[in-house]
Amino acid sequence: MAMNQNLNDNEKFDKMTKFEDLLEDQLKDEQFKAEYEALDPEFQLMQIMIDVRKESGMTQQQLAQACGISQADISRLERGNANPSLKTMQRIAAAFGRTLQIKFV
């Protein structure tokens, strides 16, 4: 059983390496790079939400119940398939016992 897990981990690593190689190649194109970098705030928001949820030990379902948003919507937010309002993000932050902070830098 452990051997199968190692194969799966190795396969994941190989796929990630291939993706990173492809991304590195694509980022040489200035237009692609500009579009990719324009998405960075969305990627950051998704990753922060996932990281804080995991640090809190919450499942998507538990987070959904805590903030009154459906689990499907939490999933969409974490995948980047939704554009949350500030009110929604405030509700999510409150469910984590945190406040939402937005900065212009």
LUMROSE-442683 format. One record per atom (N, C-alpha, C): atom name; x, y, z; residue number from 1; residue in one letter. Coordinates in nm, 4 decimals. Example, Ala and Ser with C-alpha at 12.3 -4.5 7.8 and 13.67 -1.06 7.14 Angstrom:
! LUMROSE-442683
[N,[1.3190,-0.5690,0.7800],1,A]
[CA,[1.2300,-0.4500,0.7800],1,A]
[C,[1.3200,-0.3300,0.7800],1,A]
[N,[1.2850,-0.2250,0.7080],2,S]
[CA,[1.3670,-0.1060,0.7140],2,S]
[C,[1.2900,0.0030,0.7870],2,S]
//
This chain:
! LUMROSE-442683
[N,[0.0818,-0.1192,0.0000],1,M]
[CA,[0.0000,0.0000,0.0000],1,M]
[C,[0.0866,0.1262,0.0000],1,M]
[N,[0.1930,0.1268,0.0799],2,A]
[CA,[0.2816,0.2424,0.0868],2,A]
[C,[0.3499,0.2662,-0.0477],2,A]
[N,[0.3808,0.1576,-0.1184],3,M]
[CA,[0.4451,0.1710,-0.2486],3,M]
[C,[0.3524,0.2437,-0.3465],3,M]
[N,[0.2237,0.2089,-0.3453],4,N]
[CA,[0.1278,0.2771,-0.4325],4,N]
[C,[0.1211,0.4255,-0.3996],4,N]
[N,[0.1265,0.4596,-0.2706],5,Q]
[CA,[0.1242,0.6001,-0.2310],5,Q]
[C,[0.2466,0.6722,-0.2851],5,Q]
[N,[0.3631,0.6080,-0.2778],6,N]
[CA,[0.4851,0.6686,-0.3301],6,N]
[C,[0.4769,0.6897,-0.4798],6,N]
[N,[0.4199,0.5939,-0.5512],7,L]
[CA,[0.4033,0.6111,-0.6950],7,L]
[C,[0.3125,0.7288,-0.7237],7,L]
[N,[0.2037,0.7400,-0.6494],8,N]
[CA,[0.1128,0.8524,-0.6703],8,N]
[C,[0.1815,0.9848,-0.6402],8,N]
[N,[0.2613,0.9897,-0.5325],9,D]
[CA,[0.3348,1.1113,-0.5005],9,D]
[C,[0.4351,1.1434,-0.6103],9,D]
[N,[0.5046,1.0422,-0.6612],10,N]
[CA,[0.6000,1.0640,-0.7693],10,N]
[C,[0.5307,1.1122,-0.8952],10,N]
[N,[0.4157,1.0548,-0.9265],11,E]
[CA,[0.3400,1.0981,-1.0437],11,E]
[C,[0.2963,1.2428,-1.0283],11,E]
[N,[0.2522,1.2803,-0.9090],12,K]
[CA,[0.2125,1.4187,-0.8837],12,K]
[C,[0.3307,1.5116,-0.9016],12,K]
[N,[0.4466,1.4705,-0.8503],13,F]
[CA,[0.5672,1.5515,-0.8633],13,F]
[C,[0.6044,1.5681,-1.0104],13,F]
[N,[0.5980,1.4587,-1.0864],14,D]
[CA,[0.6303,1.4654,-1.2289],14,D]
[C,[0.5358,1.5606,-1.3015],14,D]
[N,[0.4073,1.5529,-1.2704],15,K]
[CA,[0.3099,1.6415,-1.3349],15,K]
[C,[0.3365,1.7861,-1.2972],15,K]
[N,[0.3682,1.8106,-1.1683],16,M]
[CA,[0.3959,1.9461,-1.1240],16,M]
[C,[0.5206,1.9993,-1.1928],16,M]
[N,[0.6236,1.9179,-1.2045],17,T]
[CA,[0.7468,1.9588,-1.2714],17,T]
[C,[0.7178,1.9933,-1.4171],17,T]
[N,[0.6381,1.9126,-1.4836],18,K]
[CA,[0.6032,1.9403,-1.6230],18,K]
[C,[0.5263,2.0714,-1.6329],18,K]
[N,[0.4335,2.0951,-1.5392],19,F]
[CA,[0.3584,2.2199,-1.5397],19,F]
[C,[0.4516,2.3384,-1.5182],19,F]
[N,[0.5413,2.3267,-1.4201],20,E]
[CA,[0.6349,2.4356,-1.3922],20,E]
[C,[0.7232,2.4647,-1.5127],20,E]
[N,[0.7673,2.3608,-1.5815],21,D]
[CA,[0.8480,2.3788,-1.7018],21,D]
[C,[0.7673,2.4501,-1.8097],21,D]
[N,[0.6431,2.4074,-1.8280],22,L]
[CA,[0.5562,2.4700,-1.9275],22,L]
[C,[0.5313,2.6164,-1.8917],22,L]
[N,[0.5012,2.6413,-1.7643],23,L]
[CA,[0.4757,2.7785,-1.7206],23,L]
[C,[0.5983,2.8661,-1.7426],23,L]
[N,[0.7136,2.8162,-1.7058],24,E]
[CA,[0.8374,2.8926,-1.7247],24,E]
[C,[0.8554,2.9283,-1.8715],24,E]
[N,[0.8278,2.8346,-1.9598],25,D]
[CA,[0.8398,2.8588,-2.1035],25,D]
[C,[0.7372,2.9620,-2.1495],25,D]
[N,[0.6138,2.9483,-2.1031],26,Q]
[CA,[0.5079,3.0405,-2.1439],26,Q]
[C,[0.5323,3.1828,-2.0932],26,Q]
[N,[0.5941,3.1949,-1.9742],27,L]
[CA,[0.6188,3.3274,-1.9170],27,L]
[C,[0.7223,3.4072,-1.9949],27,L]
[N,[0.7889,3.3452,-2.0899],28,K]
[CA,[0.8817,3.4175,-2.1768],28,K]
[C,[0.8069,3.5070,-2.2749],28,K]
[N,[0.6821,3.4730,-2.3010],29,D]
[CA,[0.5963,3.5538,-2.3878],29,D]
[C,[0.5430,3.6710,-2.3040],29,D]
[N,[0.5754,3.7934,-2.3423],30,E]
[CA,[0.5391,3.9118,-2.2628],30,E]
[C,[0.3881,3.9287,-2.2461],30,E]
[N,[0.3111,3.8988,-2.3498],31,Q]
[CA,[0.1660,3.9117,-2.3399],31,Q]
[C,[0.1096,3.8085,-2.2413],31,Q]
[N,[0.1570,3.6859,-2.2506],32,F]
[CA,[0.1148,3.5819,-2.1571],32,F]
[C,[0.1536,3.6208,-2.0150],32,F]
[N,[0.2762,3.6692,-1.9985],33,K]
[CA,[0.3254,3.7074,-1.8661],33,K]
[C,[0.2386,3.8169,-1.8055],33,K]
[N,[0.2016,3.9154,-1.8837],34,A]
[CA,[0.1172,4.0248,-1.8349],34,A]
[C,[-0.0193,3.9731,-1.7903],34,A]
[N,[-0.0784,3.8848,-1.8697],35,E]
[CA,[-0.2086,3.8265,-1.8346],35,E]
[C,[-0.1983,3.7411,-1.7079],35,E]
[N,[-0.0921,3.6626,-1.6995],36,Y]
[CA,[-0.0708,3.5756,-1.5836],36,Y]
[C,[-0.0539,3.6597,-1.4571],36,Y]
[N,[0.0267,3.7638,-1.4657],37,E]
[CA,[0.0505,3.8493,-1.3494],37,E]
[C,[-0.0743,3.9265,-1.3092],37,E]
[N,[-0.1614,3.9576,-1.4054],38,A]
[CA,[-0.2861,4.0275,-1.3736],38,A]
[C,[-0.3781,3.9406,-1.2881],38,A]
[N,[-0.3628,3.8101,-1.2970],39,L]
[CA,[-0.4450,3.7172,-1.2183],39,L]
[C,[-0.3891,3.6922,-1.0784],39,L]
[N,[-0.2696,3.7428,-1.0501],40,D]
[CA,[-0.2042,3.7137,-0.9226],40,D]
[C,[-0.2891,3.7472,-0.8002],40,D]
[N,[-0.3584,3.8616,-0.7945],41,P]
[CA,[-0.4406,3.8887,-0.6761],41,P]
[C,[-0.5487,3.7824,-0.6530],41,P]
[N,[-0.6081,3.7331,-0.7601],42,E]
[CA,[-0.7081,3.6264,-0.7462],42,E]
[C,[-0.6439,3.4985,-0.6927],42,E]
[N,[-0.5284,3.4635,-0.7465],43,F]
[CA,[-0.4579,3.3437,-0.6996],43,F]
[C,[-0.4212,3.3574,-0.5525],43,F]
[N,[-0.3761,3.4763,-0.5129],44,Q]
[CA,[-0.3392,3.4990,-0.3737],44,Q]
[C,[-0.4601,3.4829,-0.2817],44,Q]
[N,[-0.5725,3.5408,-0.3217],45,L]
[CA,[-0.6939,3.5309,-0.2403],45,L]
[C,[-0.7365,3.3852,-0.2245],45,L]
[N,[-0.7347,3.3107,-0.3327],46,M]
[CA,[-0.7714,3.1687,-0.3270],46,M]
[C,[-0.6785,3.0936,-0.2324],46,M]
[N,[-0.5483,3.1157,-0.2466],47,Q]
[CA,[-0.4520,3.0425,-0.1655],47,Q]
[C,[-0.4623,3.0799,-0.0184],47,Q]
[N,[-0.4809,3.2083,0.0099],48,I]
[CA,[-0.4958,3.2515,0.1494],48,I]
[C,[-0.6179,3.1874,0.2120],48,I]
[N,[-0.7270,3.1860,0.1384],49,M]
[CA,[-0.8500,3.1266,0.1907],49,M]
[C,[-0.8299,2.9779,0.2222],49,M]
[N,[-0.7672,2.9065,0.1321],50,I]
[CA,[-0.7403,2.7630,0.1528],50,I]
[C,[-0.6458,2.7443,0.2720],50,I]
[N,[-0.5389,2.8225,0.2766],51,D]
[CA,[-0.4404,2.8090,0.3844],51,D]
[C,[-0.5025,2.8363,0.5209],51,D]
[N,[-0.5798,2.9436,0.5319],52,V]
[CA,[-0.6404,2.9784,0.6605],52,V]
[C,[-0.7434,2.8728,0.7017],52,V]
[N,[-0.8191,2.8236,0.6047],53,R]
[CA,[-0.9173,2.7198,0.6375],53,R]
[C,[-0.8469,2.5958,0.6912],53,R]
[N,[-0.7405,2.5538,0.6250],54,K]
[CA,[-0.6665,2.4351,0.6701],54,K]
[C,[-0.5993,2.4588,0.8049],54,K]
[N,[-0.5403,2.5784,0.8241],55,E]
[CA,[-0.4790,2.6115,0.9527],55,E]
[C,[-0.5822,2.6079,1.0653],55,E]
[N,[-0.7039,2.6456,1.0323],56,S]
[CA,[-0.8131,2.6465,1.1306],56,S]
[C,[-0.8675,2.5067,1.1549],56,S]
[N,[-0.8243,2.4103,1.0724],57,G]
[CA,[-0.8722,2.2733,1.0869],57,G]
[C,[-1.0157,2.2556,1.0415],57,G]
[N,[-1.0609,2.3425,0.9538],58,M]
[CA,[-1.1993,2.3384,0.9075],58,M]
[C,[-1.2093,2.2727,0.7706],58,M]
[N,[-1.3173,2.2017,0.7502],59,T]
[CA,[-1.3502,2.1526,0.6170],59,T]
[C,[-1.4267,2.2625,0.5452],59,T]
[N,[-1.4457,2.2456,0.4161],60,Q]
[CA,[-1.5278,2.3411,0.3425],60,Q]
[C,[-1.6688,2.3448,0.4008],60,Q]
[N,[-1.7216,2.2289,0.4369],61,Q]
[CA,[-1.8568,2.2215,0.4926],61,Q]
[C,[-1.8653,2.2971,0.6253],61,Q]
[N,[-1.7665,2.2798,0.7104],62,Q]
[CA,[-1.7659,2.3496,0.8388],62,Q]
[C,[-1.7561,2.5006,0.8189],62,Q]
[N,[-1.6726,2.5441,0.7250],63,L]
[CA,[-1.6620,2.6860,0.6950],63,L]
[C,[-1.7943,2.7386,0.6419],63,L]
[N,[-1.8552,2.6636,0.5541],64,A]
[CA,[-1.9844,2.7035,0.4970],64,A]
[C,[-2.0875,2.7245,0.6074],64,A]
[N,[-2.0951,2.6317,0.7002],65,Q]
[CA,[-2.1904,2.6435,0.8102],65,Q]
[C,[-2.1579,2.7635,0.8985],65,Q]
[N,[-2.0292,2.7881,0.9207],66,A]
[CA,[-1.9883,2.8971,1.0091],66,A]
[C,[-2.0176,3.0353,0.9512],66,A]
[N,[-2.0167,3.0458,0.8189],67,C]
[CA,[-2.0371,3.1786,0.7597],67,C]
[C,[-2.1678,3.1905,0.6811],67,C]
[N,[-2.2457,3.0842,0.6774],68,G]
[CA,[-2.3757,3.0907,0.6111],68,G]
[C,[-2.3689,3.0944,0.4601],68,G]
[N,[-2.2661,3.0334,0.4051],69,I]
[CA,[-2.2482,3.0241,0.2601],69,I]
[C,[-2.2483,2.8760,0.2251],69,I]
[N,[-2.3010,2.8397,0.1119],70,S]
[CA,[-2.3060,2.6978,0.0772],70,S]
[C,[-2.1655,2.6412,0.0558],70,S]
[N,[-2.1504,2.5121,0.0810],71,Q]
[CA,[-2.0225,2.4453,0.0592],71,Q]
[C,[-1.9822,2.4554,-0.0872],71,Q]
[N,[-2.0795,2.4471,-0.1771],72,A]
[CA,[-2.0503,2.4587,-0.3208],72,A]
[C,[-1.9902,2.5960,-0.3523],72,A]
[N,[-2.0410,2.7002,-0.2875],73,D]
[CA,[-1.9863,2.8344,-0.3102],73,D]
[C,[-1.8458,2.8475,-0.2521],73,D]
[N,[-1.8224,2.7858,-0.1361],74,I]
[CA,[-1.6864,2.7860,-0.0794],74,I]
[C,[-1.5909,2.7182,-0.1772],74,I]
[N,[-1.6329,2.6062,-0.2319],75,S]
[CA,[-1.5507,2.5340,-0.3285],75,S]
[C,[-1.5227,2.6207,-0.4516],75,S]
[N,[-1.6253,2.6875,-0.5020],76,R]
[CA,[-1.6067,2.7745,-0.6186],76,R]
[C,[-1.5070,2.8869,-0.5880],76,R]
[N,[-1.5179,2.9443,-0.4690],77,L]
[CA,[-1.4246,3.0508,-0.4304],77,L]
[C,[-1.2817,2.9992,-0.4254],77,L]
[N,[-1.2633,2.8811,-0.3666],78,E]
[CA,[-1.1289,2.8251,-0.3546],78,E]
[C,[-1.0701,2.7842,-0.4896],78,E]
[N,[-1.1548,2.7519,-0.5845],79,R]
[CA,[-1.1070,2.7152,-0.7186],79,R]
[C,[-1.0913,2.8367,-0.8093],79,R]
[N,[-1.1389,2.9522,-0.7637],80,G]
[CA,[-1.1305,3.0724,-0.8456],80,G]
[C,[-1.2420,3.0833,-0.9469],80,G]
[N,[-1.3504,3.0115,-0.9237],81,N]
[CA,[-1.4632,3.0134,-1.0169],81,N]
[C,[-1.5756,3.1042,-0.9690],81,N]
[N,[-1.5438,3.1969,-0.8811],82,A]
[CA,[-1.6437,3.2916,-0.8316],82,A]
[C,[-1.5730,3.4233,-0.8032],82,A]
[N,[-1.6494,3.5287,-0.8022],83,N]
[CA,[-1.5959,3.6613,-0.7752],83,N]
[C,[-1.6661,3.7137,-0.6500],83,N]
[N,[-1.6080,3.6902,-0.5317],84,P]
[CA,[-1.6777,3.7222,-0.4078],84,P]
[C,[-1.6869,3.8727,-0.3823],84,P]
[N,[-1.7954,3.9111,-0.3186],85,S]
[CA,[-1.8096,4.0507,-0.2763],85,S]
[C,[-1.7285,4.0721,-0.1493],85,S]
[N,[-1.7073,4.1968,-0.1149],86,L]
[CA,[-1.6389,4.2264,0.0108],86,L]
[C,[-1.7195,4.1730,0.1292],86,L]
[N,[-1.8498,4.1841,0.1203],87,K]
[CA,[-1.9371,4.1334,0.2274],87,K]
[C,[-1.9148,3.9829,0.2474],87,K]
[N,[-1.9067,3.9091,0.1386],88,T]
[CA,[-1.8830,3.7643,0.1468],88,T]
[C,[-1.7476,3.7360,0.2113],88,T]
[N,[-1.6450,3.8084,0.1696],89,M]
[CA,[-1.5128,3.7862,0.2270],89,M]
[C,[-1.5094,3.8247,0.3747],89,M]
[N,[-1.5863,3.9272,0.4138],90,Q]
[CA,[-1.5950,3.9640,0.5548],90,Q]
[C,[-1.6609,3.8526,0.6357],90,Q]
[N,[-1.7635,3.7909,0.5801],91,R]
[CA,[-1.8303,3.6797,0.6483],91,R]
[C,[-1.7360,3.5617,0.6653],91,R]
[N,[-1.6569,3.5347,0.5622],92,I]
[CA,[-1.5601,3.4244,0.5695],92,I]
[C,[-1.4527,3.4557,0.6729],92,I]
[N,[-1.4001,3.5777,0.6706],93,A]
[CA,[-1.2985,3.6172,0.7688],93,A]
[C,[-1.3536,3.6041,0.9101],93,A]
[N,[-1.4761,3.6476,0.9306],94,A]
[CA,[-1.5387,3.6384,1.0630],94,A]
[C,[-1.5529,3.4928,1.1069],94,A]
[N,[-1.5824,3.4044,1.0148],95,A]
[CA,[-1.5946,3.2617,1.0469],95,A]
[C,[-1.4613,3.2052,1.0950],95,A]
[N,[-1.3513,3.2657,1.0507],96,F]
[CA,[-1.2182,3.2249,1.0950],96,F]
[C,[-1.1770,3.2982,1.2233],96,F]
[N,[-1.2615,3.3896,1.2691],97,G]
[CA,[-1.2261,3.4703,1.3860],97,G]
[C,[-1.1267,3.5791,1.3503],97,G]
[N,[-1.1306,3.6230,1.2271],98,R]
[CA,[-1.0377,3.7233,1.1769],98,R]
[C,[-1.1145,3.8378,1.1146],98,R]
[N,[-1.0410,3.9414,1.0780],99,T]
[CA,[-1.1005,4.0528,1.0050],99,T]
[C,[-1.0377,4.0582,0.8659],99,T]
[N,[-1.1113,4.1119,0.7732],100,L]
[CA,[-1.0624,4.1280,0.6357],100,L]
[C,[-0.9884,4.2598,0.6281],100,L]
[N,[-0.8701,4.2579,0.5710],101,Q]
[CA,[-0.7903,4.3790,0.5546],101,Q]
[C,[-0.7509,4.3905,0.4091],101,Q]
[N,[-0.7782,4.5056,0.3501],102,I]
[CA,[-0.7437,4.5296,0.2103],102,I]
[C,[-0.6487,4.6480,0.2065],102,I]
[N,[-0.5421,4.6365,0.1291],103,K]
[CA,[-0.4420,4.7418,0.1217],103,K]
[C,[-0.4127,4.7783,-0.0233],103,K]
[N,[-0.3848,4.9037,-0.0453],104,F]
[CA,[-0.3270,4.9474,-0.1715],104,F]
[C,[-0.1767,4.9616,-0.1458],104,F]
[N,[-0.0966,4.8900,-0.2202],105,V]
[CA,[0.0484,4.8965,-0.2000],105,V]
[C,[0.1186,4.9351,-0.3279],105,V]
//
